[in-house]
Amino acid sequence: MLTTEQKLLCGIAHLGWIVGFPIIAPLIIMLLTKDIFVKNQAKEALVFQIGLVILGAIFGFLCILLVGFPLLIILGIASLIFPVIAVIRVCDGIDYSYPITGSFARKNL
């Protein structure tokens, strides 16, 4: 059973983009917490949000060729849906892993 503090820290890590800190919030939580569960969730959120920033820059550049517009829309939808799902799962006590970046975060960080 997760404590309220663990749920809150995981929620801030996953939803840091709402307040304008998509990379800083999970990075600070990952570096300051001693709890393994919270640290793993912050790693997941950090890698996912770094991936979103990189893909956003690439797709933004591709907007010159008009190919990037639908890709940016898909990326925007994914950036809204996946962190909300992560927070819901964490509040239920489930160790959530993002579909694409999750395995990379768990193995390499």
Secondary structure, 3 states (H helix, E strand, C coil): CCCHHHHHHHHHHHCHHHHCCCCHHHHHHHHHCCCHHHHHHHHHHHHHHHHHHHHHHHHHHHHHHCCHHHHHHHHHHHHHHHHHHHHHHHHCCCCCCCCCCHHHHHHHC
